[in-house]
Amino acid sequence: MNDLLVLRDGDDVAVATRDLSPGDRAGTPDGGAVVVRDPVPRGHKLALRAVAAGDPVRKYGQVIGVATSAVEPGDHVHAHNLGFDPGEREAPLGGEHTELVVPDGPRPTFRGYRRSDGRVGTRNYVAILTSVNCSASTARMIADQFRGAALDEYEHVDGVVPLTHTSGCGLVPDSEGGQVLLRTLRGYAAHPNVAGVLVLGLGCEMVPGAALSARSGTVTDLGMPGVGAPDPEDSSALLAAIPDDTVVRSMTIQETGGVRATVRAGVEEIRAMLPEVNARRRTECDVADLVLGLNCGGSDGYSGITANPALGWASDRIVGYGGTSVLAETPEVYGAEHLLTARATSPGVAKKLLDRIDWWQDYVAAGGGTLDNNPSPGNKAGGLTTILEKSLGAVAKGGQADLAAVYEYAEPITDRGFTFMDTPGYDPVSVTGLVAGGANVVVFTTGRGSVFGCRPTPSIKVATNTPMYERMSEDMDVNAGRIVDGTAALEEVGAELLERILAVASGERTVSEELEIGTEEFIPWHLGAVT
């Protein structure tokens, strides 16, 4: 293992693979060495050549910022001498195409739950879906009755999960925020990992339970006051239709007689569902039935070198077989959007991503910030300095496949191939949108050590570096740090990830599932005024 990783020819900086001290001669992959002038923590950047103040600094062959003071070879390059500059980036509207490799031989398969609408579930849950925060505590009380040994006789039921949130009333139903919440809740009610759903409301909220339990996804059939007919050109107005074989029940606390009466009634409704849900069985399903959510959190200087490109390898393989993967976190592709738009299958797809970037710049500016408020303090401690640098590593999760579609938050994912969903960078909110869209497996990469989990969709956590993996091994599923350690090739870890995705899709439990993490992480994106 070399002391330094040089990611592209012509880069001005390299990444330290160990802690470096002043006077060290840090070896480079070409057999050369750089004399270290400052302490440089592992994962951080070391200057390979002199850069004048005001000049751009390159990593990954791309500009990650400008030098705010003169930089000499061997200097530590970080927030003290590297600043954000949006610069000028040409964003091509498509034109680049990568022919993905599909190996000869049998196609990969997994054992999933085939639903009546053709989609495939990787889990078999009963969900208690709240239409409003006022019913959240009651939903948890009902779900608590099915913990421990209560489901022992139902071995094919993965659990009873309460999906509670902090909204549902005081918002304008026809507003952007109202539509985002409705799309999200409908997406969970219709999700292929949910075989039975109890919709639980208070009874006087803005989002009535009937809007979540109706089979149809047509807005006019949902009985939403103040919601007009959708624009037929606006795909984000589409709502998920609940499959015919999903068991659906609905009740409100006010009509049922209060909290205690609703808990008793809700428990009985779920008990009545369980035999039918338990009767479902896994069957052999093709890899193309996977809808893979791609997310990262607590990124570090190794994220774009190990875990993210290894996940990109697995994503490309799934897409090559005809499956679907979905990149997200729009503020964390800012600065690298040109790499995605160049791969768009049409100018319209590219333009939609650029429109979302523009929306985010206006949205953040209205709050008095900029998109370079990201990276977080933890990201910076791990070696990331600017959003440009962070985004260049983040987009590696998407591999090399053509960009086939761009979705708004929680919009149903209907296209095959590599796609993008507009979500915030806040991990629980981002993954909630991906799952609402239909992701049936999530892979979550982390460098600092996120303890994220997700239900009803399993989340596979991938460590970017070995020290963190060893420190938090009970919270990680895969160690991609072996790539920088020199003990495994990127393609080897990518193949391991693909194998783990298929195993988890077939029922193998992730570490976050073993810890029952994933209900508090259901957080729909809150947008707009609450009155």
TASULQUI-V309619 format. One record per pair of residues at least 6 apart in sequence whose C-alpha atoms are under 7 Angstrom apart, sorted by the first residue. I is the first residue (numbers start at 1). GAP is how many residues later the second one is. D is the distance in Angstrom with one decimal. If there is no record, write none. Layout:
((I | GAP | D) (I | GAP | D))
This chain:
((1 | 484 | 6.2) (1 | 485 | 5.7) (2 | 25 | 5.7) (2 | 26 | 6.0) (2 | 27 | 6.1) (3 | 13 | 5.8) (3 | 14 | 5.2) (3 | 15 | 6.3) (3 | 23 | 5.3) (3 | 24 | 5.1) (3 | 25 | 6.5) (4 | 10 | 5.8) (4 | 11 | 5.4) (4 | 12 | 4.7) (4 | 13 | 5.7) (4 | 22 | 6.6) (4 | 23 | 6.1) (4 | 24 | 5.2) (5 | 9 | 5.3) (5 | 10 | 5.0) (5 | 11 | 6.5) (5 | 23 | 6.8) (5 | 24 | 6.9) (6 | 8 | 4.7) (6 | 9 | 6.7) (7 | 52 | 6.9) (7 | 53 | 5.5) (8 | 52 | 5.4) (8 | 53 | 5.4) (10 | 51 | 6.7) (11 | 47 | 5.0) (11 | 48 | 5.1) (11 | 49 | 6.8) (11 | 50 | 5.7) (12 | 35 | 6.0) (12 | 36 | 5.5) (12 | 37 | 5.9) (12 | 45 | 6.0) (12 | 46 | 5.3) (12 | 47 | 6.5) (13 | 32 | 5.9) (13 | 33 | 5.4) (13 | 34 | 4.5) (13 | 35 | 5.2) (13 | 45 | 6.8) (13 | 46 | 6.2) (14 | 31 | 5.5) (14 | 32 | 5.3) (14 | 33 | 6.6) (14 | 34 | 6.6) (15 | 28 | 5.7) (15 | 29 | 5.6) (15 | 30 | 4.7) (15 | 31 | 6.3) (16 | 26 | 5.0) (16 | 27 | 5.2) (16 | 28 | 5.7) (16 | 29 | 6.3) (16 | 30 | 6.8) (17 | 25 | 5.2) (17 | 26 | 6.1) (18 | 23 | 6.8) (18 | 24 | 4.4) (19 | 21 | 5.9) (19 | 22 | 4.5) (19 | 23 | 4.6) (20 | 19 | 5.7) (20 | 20 | 5.0) (20 | 21 | 6.2) (21 | 15 | 6.6) (21 | 17 | 6.4) (21 | 18 | 4.6) (21 | 19 | 6.5) (22 | 14 | 4.9) (22 | 15 | 4.7) (22 | 16 | 5.0) (22 | 17 | 5.7) (23 | 12 | 5.9) (23 | 13 | 5.3) (23 | 14 | 6.3) (24 | 11 | 5.7) (24 | 12 | 5.3) (25 | 8 | 5.7) (25 | 9 | 5.5) (25 | 10 | 4.6) (25 | 11 | 6.2) (26 | 7 | 5.2) (26 | 8 | 5.2) (26 | 9 | 6.2) (26 | 10 | 6.8) (27 | 6 | 4.3) (27 | 7 | 6.6) (34 | 14 | 7.0) (34 | 40 | 5.9) (35 | 39 | 5.5) (36 | 38 | 4.3) (36 | 39 | 6.6) (37 | 37 | 5.0) (37 | 38 | 5.3) (38 | 37 | 5.7) (38 | 38 | 5.7) (39 | 37 | 6.9) (40 | 36 | 5.7) (43 | 257 | 7.0) (43 | 258 | 4.6) (43 | 259 | 6.0) (43 | 339 | 6.3) (43 | 340 | 5.4) (44 | 257 | 6.0) (44 | 338 | 7.0) (44 | 339 | 4.2) (45 | 31 | 6.0) (45 | 32 | 5.3) (45 | 33 | 6.9) (45 | 338 | 6.9) (46 | 28 | 5.8) (46 | 29 | 5.7) (46 | 30 | 4.9) (46 | 31 | 5.7) (47 | 25 | 6.6) (47 | 26 | 4.9) (47 | 27 | 5.2) (47 | 28 | 5.3) (47 | 29 | 6.4) (47 | 30 | 6.3) (48 | 25 | 4.9) (48 | 26 | 6.4) (49 | 23 | 6.2) (49 | 24 | 4.5) (50 | 21 | 5.4) (50 | 22 | 4.4) (50 | 23 | 5.4) (51 | 16 | 6.9) (51 | 19 | 6.0) (51 | 20 | 5.0) (51 | 21 | 6.7) (52 | 15 | 6.8) (52 | 17 | 7.0) (52 | 18 | 4.7) (52 | 19 | 6.3) (53 | 14 | 5.0) (53 | 15 | 5.3) (53 | 16 | 4.4) (53 | 17 | 4.6) (54 | 12 | 5.6) (54 | 13 | 5.2) (54 | 14 | 5.9) (55 | 11 | 5.4) (55 | 12 | 5.7) (56 | 7 | 6.1) (56 | 9 | 5.8) (56 | 10 | 4.2) (56 | 11 | 6.3) (57 | 6 | 5.6) (57 | 7 | 5.9) (57 | 8 | 5.6) (57 | 9 | 5.5) (57 | 10 | 6.5) (58 | 6 | 5.7) (64 | 322 | 6.7) (64 | 324 | 5.0) (64 | 325 | 4.9) (65 | 17 | 6.2) (65 | 18 | 5.4) (65 | 19 | 4.8) (65 | 20 | 5.5) (65 | 321 | 6.9) (66 | 16 | 5.6) (66 | 17 | 5.4) (66 | 18 | 6.5) (66 | 19 | 6.4) (67 | 14 | 5.6) (67 | 15 | 4.6) (67 | 16 | 6.2) (68 | 13 | 4.9) (68 | 14 | 5.4) (68 | 15 | 5.9) (69 | 12 | 5.4) (78 | 307 | 5.7) (79 | 306 | 5.7) (84 | 302 | 5.8) (90 | 248 | 6.6) (91 | 247 | 4.3) (91 | 250 | 6.2) (91 | 251 | 6.8) (92 | 246 | 6.4) (92 | 249 | 5.8) (92 | 250 | 4.8) (93 | 248 | 5.5) (93 | 249 | 5.7) (93 | 251 | 6.7) (93 | 253 | 7.0) (93 | 254 | 4.7) (93 | 257 | 5.3) (93 | 258 | 6.9) (94 | 247 | 5.7) (94 | 248 | 4.3) (94 | 249 | 5.1) (94 | 250 | 4.4) (94 | 251 | 6.0) (94 | 252 | 5.8) (94 | 253 | 5.9) (94 | 256 | 6.6) (95 | 247 | 6.0) (95 | 248 | 6.4) (96 | 246 | 5.6) (96 | 247 | 4.9) (97 | 246 | 6.2) (97 | 305 | 6.1) (98 | 302 | 6.5) (98 | 303 | 6.0) (98 | 304 | 6.7) (100 | 216 | 6.7) (100 | 220 | 5.5) (100 | 301 | 6.9) (101 | 219 | 6.5) (102 | 215 | 6.9) (102 | 218 | 5.9) (102 | 219 | 6.6) (108 | 178 | 6.6) (108 | 179 | 5.6) (109 | 175 | 6.5) (109 | 176 | 5.5) (109 | 177 | 4.6) (109 | 178 | 5.1) (110 | 174 | 5.8) (110 | 175 | 5.3) (110 | 176 | 6.5) (110 | 177 | 6.7) (110 | 392 | 5.5) (110 | 393 | 7.0) (110 | 395 | 6.4) (110 | 396 | 5.3) (111 | 171 | 5.3) (111 | 172 | 5.0) (111 | 173 | 4.6) (111 | 174 | 5.6) (111 | 394 | 6.9) (111 | 395 | 4.5) (112 | 8 | 6.0) (112 | 9 | 5.6) (112 | 10 | 5.1) (112 | 170 | 4.7) (112 | 171 | 5.6) (112 | 172 | 6.6) (112 | 173 | 6.1) (112 | 393 | 6.6) (112 | 394 | 5.8) (113 | 7 | 5.3) (113 | 8 | 4.8) (113 | 9 | 6.3) (113 | 168 | 6.3) (113 | 169 | 4.8) (113 | 170 | 6.3) (114 | 6 | 4.5) (114 | 7 | 6.4) (115 | 77 | 6.5) (115 | 130 | 6.8) (116 | 127 | 5.9) (116 | 128 | 6.2) (116 | 129 | 5.9) (117 | 126 | 5.6) (119 | 73 | 6.3) (119 | 170 | 7.0) (120 | 72 | 5.8) (120 | 169 | 6.2) (121 | 71 | 4.4) (121 | 72 | 4.4) (121 | 319 | 6.3) (122 | 71 | 5.9) (122 | 318 | 6.0) (122 | 383 | 4.8) (122 | 384 | 6.3) (122 | 385 | 6.7) (123 | 35 | 6.5) (123 | 70 | 4.8) (123 | 333 | 7.0) (123 | 384 | 7.0) (124 | 33 | 5.4) (124 | 34 | 5.4) (124 | 69 | 5.3) (124 | 70 | 5.8) (124 | 71 | 5.8) (125 | 32 | 5.9) (125 | 33 | 5.2) (125 | 34 | 5.3) (125 | 35 | 6.1) (125 | 68 | 6.1) (125 | 69 | 4.8) (125 | 70 | 5.8) (125 | 71 | 6.8) (125 | 331 | 6.7) (126 | 33 | 6.3) (126 | 34 | 4.8) (126 | 35 | 6.4) (126 | 68 | 5.8) (126 | 69 | 6.0) (126 | 70 | 4.6) (126 | 71 | 5.6) (127 | 33 | 5.7) (127 | 34 | 4.9) (127 | 35 | 5.9) (127 | 36 | 6.8) (127 | 67 | 6.4) (127 | 69 | 6.3) (127 | 70 | 4.7) (127 | 71 | 6.3) (128 | 11 | 6.2) (128 | 33 | 6.1) (128 | 34 | 4.7) (128 | 35 | 5.9) (128 | 69 | 5.8) (128 | 70 | 4.8) (128 | 71 | 5.9) (128 | 72 | 6.7) (129 | 33 | 6.4) (129 | 34 | 5.0) (129 | 35 | 6.7) (129 | 68 | 6.8) (129 | 69 | 6.1) (129 | 70 | 4.8) (129 | 71 | 6.0) (130 | 6 | 6.3) (130 | 33 | 6.3) (130 | 34 | 5.5) (130 | 69 | 5.9) (130 | 70 | 4.8) (130 | 71 | 5.8) (131 | 37 | 5.9) (131 | 69 | 6.2) (131 | 70 | 5.1) (131 | 76 | 6.1) (131 | 77 | 6.5) (131 | 78 | 5.9) (132 | 35 | 5.7) (132 | 36 | 4.1) (132 | 37 | 6.4) (132 | 69 | 6.1) (132 | 73 | 6.6) (133 | 31 | 6.6) (133 | 32 | 5.5) (133 | 33 | 4.8) (133 | 34 | 5.5) (133 | 35 | 6.4) (134 | 68 | 6.1) (135 | 65 | 6.5) (135 | 66 | 5.5) (135 | 67 | 5.6) (136 | 28 | 5.1) (136 | 29 | 7.0) (138 | 121 | 6.2) (138 | 125 | 6.4) (139 | 23 | 5.8) (140 | 22 | 5.7) (141 | 122 | 6.6) (142 | 121 | 5.3) (142 | 124 | 6.3) (142 | 125 | 5.8) (143 | 17 | 5.8) (143 | 18 | 6.3) (143 | 19 | 6.1) (146 | 14 | 6.5) (154 | 124 | 5.7) (156 | 122 | 5.0) (157 | 120 | 6.7) (157 | 121 | 5.4) (161 | 358 | 6.9) (162 | 357 | 6.7) (163 | 356 | 6.4) (163 | 359 | 6.5) (165 | 358 | 6.2) (168 | 37 | 6.5) (168 | 38 | 6.1) (168 | 39 | 5.6) (169 | 36 | 5.2) (169 | 37 | 4.8) (169 | 38 | 6.8) (170 | 36 | 6.9) (170 | 360 | 5.0) (170 | 361 | 4.8) (171 | 7 | 6.3) (171 | 358 | 6.3) (171 | 359 | 4.8) (171 | 360 | 6.1) (172 | 6 | 5.9) (173 | 6 | 6.6) (173 | 33 | 6.7) (173 | 53 | 6.3) (173 | 54 | 6.2) (174 | 52 | 6.2) (174 | 53 | 4.9) (176 | 351 | 6.9) (176 | 352 | 7.0) (177 | 349 | 6.3) (177 | 350 | 4.3) (177 | 351 | 5.2) (180 | 229 | 6.8) (180 | 230 | 7.0) (181 | 343 | 6.4) (183 | 56 | 5.7) (183 | 227 | 5.8) (183 | 228 | 6.5) (184 | 226 | 5.2) (184 | 249 | 6.6) (184 | 252 | 5.2) (184 | 340 | 6.5) (185 | 27 | 6.8) (186 | 26 | 5.5) (186 | 53 | 6.6) (186 | 54 | 6.0) (187 | 53 | 5.5) (187 | 223 | 6.9) (187 | 249 | 4.2) (187 | 250 | 6.0) (187 | 251 | 7.0) (188 | 248 | 5.2) (189 | 8 | 6.4) (189 | 23 | 6.9) (189 | 53 | 6.6) (190 | 50 | 6.1) (190 | 51 | 6.1) (190 | 52 | 4.2) (190 | 53 | 6.4) (191 | 247 | 6.0) (193 | 247 | 6.9) (193 | 263 | 6.1) (193 | 264 | 6.8) (195 | 51 | 4.8) (195 | 52 | 6.3) (195 | 82 | 6.0) (196 | 50 | 5.3) (196 | 51 | 4.4) (196 | 52 | 5.9) (196 | 77 | 6.8) (196 | 81 | 6.6) (197 | 50 | 6.2) (197 | 51 | 5.0) (197 | 52 | 6.4) (198 | 50 | 6.0) (198 | 51 | 4.8) (198 | 52 | 5.5) (199 | 10 | 6.1) (199 | 13 | 6.9) (199 | 14 | 6.5) (199 | 50 | 6.2) (199 | 51 | 4.5) (199 | 52 | 6.4) (200 | 9 | 6.6) (200 | 50 | 6.0) (200 | 51 | 5.3) (200 | 52 | 5.7) (201 | 8 | 5.7) (201 | 50 | 6.4) (201 | 51 | 4.5) (201 | 52 | 6.4) (202 | 50 | 4.9) (202 | 51 | 4.9) (202 | 52 | 5.9) (203 | 49 | 5.2) (203 | 50 | 6.5) (203 | 51 | 5.7) (207 | 17 | 6.9) (209 | 41 | 6.7) (210 | 12 | 6.3) (210 | 13 | 7.0) (211 | 11 | 4.4) (211 | 12 | 6.3) (211 | 13 | 6.6) (213 | 35 | 6.6) (213 | 37 | 6.7) (214 | 8 | 6.5) (215 | 26 | 5.7) (215 | 27 | 4.9) (216 | 25 | 5.0) (216 | 26 | 6.8) (217 | 21 | 7.0) (217 | 22 | 4.7) (217 | 23 | 5.2) (217 | 24 | 4.4) (218 | 21 | 6.6) (219 | 10 | 6.8) (220 | 9 | 6.4) (230 | 7 | 5.9) (236 | 172 | 6.0) (236 | 175 | 5.7) (239 | 173 | 6.9) (240 | 172 | 6.1) (247 | 26 | 6.9) (253 | 6 | 6.2) (253 | 9 | 5.7) (256 | 6 | 5.7) (287 | 31 | 6.7) (287 | 34 | 6.8) (287 | 36 | 6.4) (288 | 30 | 6.8) (288 | 33 | 5.9) (288 | 34 | 4.8) (288 | 35 | 3.7) (289 | 34 | 5.9) (290 | 33 | 5.6) (290 | 34 | 6.2) (290 | 150 | 6.6) (291 | 32 | 6.6) (291 | 33 | 4.8) (291 | 34 | 5.6) (291 | 147 | 6.9) (291 | 148 | 4.7) (291 | 149 | 5.5) (291 | 150 | 6.5) (292 | 32 | 6.1) (292 | 33 | 4.4) (292 | 34 | 6.1) (292 | 147 | 5.5) (292 | 148 | 6.4) (292 | 149 | 5.2) (292 | 150 | 5.7) (293 | 32 | 5.9) (293 | 33 | 5.0) (293 | 34 | 6.6) (293 | 141 | 6.1) (293 | 146 | 5.5) (293 | 148 | 6.2) (293 | 149 | 4.4) (293 | 150 | 6.3) (294 | 32 | 5.8) (294 | 33 | 5.0) (294 | 34 | 6.8) (294 | 103 | 6.6) (294 | 148 | 6.1) (294 | 149 | 5.5) (294 | 150 | 6.4) (295 | 32 | 6.8) (295 | 33 | 6.6) (295 | 148 | 6.4) (295 | 149 | 4.9) (295 | 150 | 6.6) (296 | 148 | 5.0) (296 | 149 | 4.6) (296 | 150 | 5.8) (297 | 130 | 6.3) (297 | 148 | 6.4) (297 | 149 | 5.2) (297 | 153 | 6.3) (298 | 80 | 6.5) (298 | 81 | 6.1) (298 | 148 | 5.3) (298 | 149 | 5.6) (298 | 150 | 4.9) (298 | 151 | 6.4) (298 | 152 | 6.0) (299 | 80 | 5.5) (299 | 147 | 5.3) (299 | 148 | 4.7) (299 | 149 | 6.2) (300 | 79 | 5.3) (300 | 82 | 4.3) (300 | 83 | 5.7) (300 | 84 | 6.0) (300 | 147 | 4.9) (300 | 148 | 6.5) (301 | 81 | 5.7) (301 | 82 | 4.7) (301 | 83 | 5.5) (302 | 162 | 5.9) (302 | 163 | 6.8) (303 | 90 | 6.3) (303 | 144 | 6.2) (303 | 161 | 5.5) (304 | 89 | 3.7) (304 | 90 | 6.3) (304 | 92 | 6.3) (306 | 158 | 5.7) (306 | 174 | 5.6) (306 | 175 | 6.2) (306 | 177 | 5.8) (306 | 178 | 6.8) (306 | 184 | 6.9) (307 | 138 | 6.1) (307 | 155 | 6.4) (307 | 156 | 6.7) (307 | 157 | 5.0) (307 | 173 | 5.1) (308 | 85 | 7.0) (308 | 86 | 6.6) (308 | 88 | 5.3) (308 | 89 | 4.5) (308 | 137 | 6.7) (309 | 87 | 4.9) (309 | 88 | 5.6) (309 | 90 | 6.5) (310 | 180 | 5.6) (310 | 181 | 6.6) (310 | 183 | 6.0) (310 | 184 | 4.4) (311 | 86 | 5.3) (311 | 183 | 5.9) (311 | 186 | 6.9) (312 | 84 | 5.8) (312 | 85 | 4.3) (312 | 86 | 4.8) (312 | 87 | 3.7) (313 | 86 | 5.7) (313 | 178 | 6.8) (313 | 181 | 5.3) (314 | 180 | 5.2) (314 | 181 | 6.4) (314 | 183 | 6.4) (314 | 184 | 5.3) (315 | 10 | 6.2) (315 | 83 | 6.5) (315 | 84 | 6.4) (316 | 83 | 5.7) (316 | 84 | 6.6) (316 | 85 | 5.9) (318 | 6 | 6.8) (319 | 6 | 6.8) (319 | 98 | 5.0) (319 | 99 | 6.3) (322 | 94 | 6.6) (322 | 95 | 6.5) (323 | 93 | 5.9) (323 | 94 | 5.9) (324 | 92 | 5.0) (324 | 93 | 4.6) (324 | 94 | 5.8) (325 | 92 | 6.4) (325 | 93 | 5.0) (325 | 94 | 6.1) (326 | 92 | 6.1) (326 | 93 | 4.8) (326 | 94 | 5.1) (326 | 95 | 6.6) (327 | 71 | 6.2) (327 | 92 | 6.3) (327 | 93 | 4.7) (327 | 94 | 6.3) (328 | 92 | 5.7) (328 | 93 | 4.9) (328 | 94 | 5.9) (328 | 95 | 5.8) (328 | 102 | 7.0) (329 | 93 | 6.3) (329 | 94 | 4.8) (329 | 95 | 5.0) (329 | 96 | 4.5) (329 | 101 | 6.3) (330 | 27 | 6.9) (330 | 92 | 5.5) (330 | 93 | 5.8) (330 | 94 | 6.2) (330 | 95 | 6.8) (331 | 40 | 6.4) (331 | 93 | 6.5) (331 | 94 | 6.0) (332 | 55 | 6.9) (332 | 58 | 6.9) (332 | 59 | 4.9) (332 | 62 | 6.7) (332 | 93 | 6.3) (333 | 58 | 4.5) (333 | 61 | 6.7) (333 | 62 | 6.3) (334 | 23 | 6.9) (334 | 54 | 6.7) (334 | 57 | 6.1) (335 | 53 | 4.7) (335 | 56 | 6.2) (336 | 52 | 6.8) (336 | 55 | 5.7) (336 | 56 | 5.4) (340 | 63 | 6.8) (341 | 9 | 4.6) (343 | 59 | 4.8) (343 | 60 | 5.5) (344 | 6 | 5.5) (344 | 58 | 5.7) (344 | 59 | 4.4) (344 | 60 | 6.2) (345 | 57 | 6.2) (345 | 58 | 5.9) (345 | 59 | 5.5) (349 | 56 | 5.7) (349 | 57 | 6.2) (352 | 54 | 6.5) (353 | 53 | 6.3) (361 | 9 | 6.9) (361 | 10 | 6.7) (364 | 6 | 5.7) (364 | 7 | 6.7) (372 | 14 | 6.5) (372 | 15 | 5.3) (374 | 13 | 5.8) (375 | 10 | 7.0) (375 | 11 | 6.3) (375 | 12 | 5.7) (375 | 15 | 7.0) (384 | 6 | 6.2) (401 | 17 | 6.1) (402 | 16 | 6.4) (403 | 15 | 5.3) (403 | 16 | 5.5) (404 | 13 | 6.0) (404 | 14 | 5.7) (404 | 15 | 5.4) (405 | 10 | 6.8) (405 | 14 | 4.9) (405 | 15 | 6.3) (406 | 13 | 5.9) (406 | 14 | 4.7) (406 | 15 | 5.7) (407 | 13 | 6.1) (407 | 14 | 4.6) (407 | 15 | 6.2) (408 | 13 | 5.7) (408 | 14 | 5.1) (409 | 12 | 6.1) (409 | 13 | 5.3) (409 | 14 | 5.7) (409 | 24 | 5.5) (410 | 23 | 4.4) (410 | 24 | 6.2) (410 | 26 | 5.0) (410 | 27 | 4.7) (411 | 26 | 5.2) (412 | 25 | 4.3) (412 | 26 | 6.4) (413 | 24 | 5.2) (413 | 25 | 6.1) (423 | 7 | 5.1) (423 | 10 | 6.8) (424 | 6 | 5.6) (428 | 93 | 5.1) (428 | 94 | 6.4) (428 | 95 | 5.9) (429 | 94 | 5.1) (429 | 95 | 5.7) (429 | 96 | 5.6) (432 | 90 | 5.8) (432 | 91 | 6.1) (432 | 92 | 6.1) (433 | 91 | 7.0) (435 | 22 | 6.9) (440 | 17 | 5.5) (441 | 16 | 5.7) (441 | 17 | 5.6) (441 | 18 | 6.4) (441 | 64 | 6.7) (442 | 15 | 6.9) (442 | 16 | 6.2) (442 | 17 | 4.6) (442 | 18 | 6.2) (443 | 16 | 5.5) (443 | 17 | 4.7) (443 | 18 | 6.1) (444 | 15 | 6.5) (444 | 16 | 5.9) (444 | 17 | 4.8) (444 | 18 | 6.1) (445 | 16 | 5.7) (445 | 17 | 4.6) (445 | 18 | 6.1) (445 | 19 | 6.9) (446 | 16 | 6.1) (446 | 17 | 5.3) (446 | 18 | 6.0) (447 | 16 | 5.8) (447 | 17 | 4.9) (447 | 18 | 6.4) (448 | 20 | 6.9) (449 | 19 | 6.6) (451 | 24 | 6.3) (453 | 6 | 5.8) (453 | 59 | 5.0) (453 | 64 | 4.9) (453 | 65 | 4.4) (453 | 68 | 7.0) (454 | 63 | 6.5) (454 | 64 | 3.7) (454 | 65 | 6.7) (454 | 67 | 6.4) (455 | 63 | 4.7) (455 | 64 | 6.0) (458 | 52 | 6.7) (458 | 55 | 7.0) (459 | 51 | 6.8) (460 | 17 | 6.1) (460 | 50 | 6.0) (461 | 15 | 5.3) (461 | 16 | 5.3) (461 | 17 | 6.6) (462 | 14 | 6.1) (462 | 15 | 5.9) (462 | 16 | 4.8) (462 | 17 | 5.9) (462 | 18 | 6.5) (463 | 6 | 5.7) (463 | 13 | 6.4) (463 | 15 | 6.2) (463 | 16 | 4.9) (463 | 17 | 5.7) (463 | 18 | 6.6) (464 | 15 | 6.6) (464 | 16 | 5.1) (464 | 17 | 4.9) (465 | 14 | 6.9) (465 | 15 | 6.4) (465 | 16 | 3.7) (466 | 13 | 6.5) (466 | 15 | 4.6) (466 | 16 | 6.6) (469 | 7 | 6.5) (469 | 10 | 6.1) (474 | 37 | 6.9) (475 | 36 | 5.9) (475 | 37 | 6.8) (476 | 35 | 6.7) (477 | 33 | 6.7) (477 | 34 | 6.4) (480 | 13 | 6.4) (482 | 6 | 5.3) (483 | 6 | 5.5) (483 | 7 | 5.8))
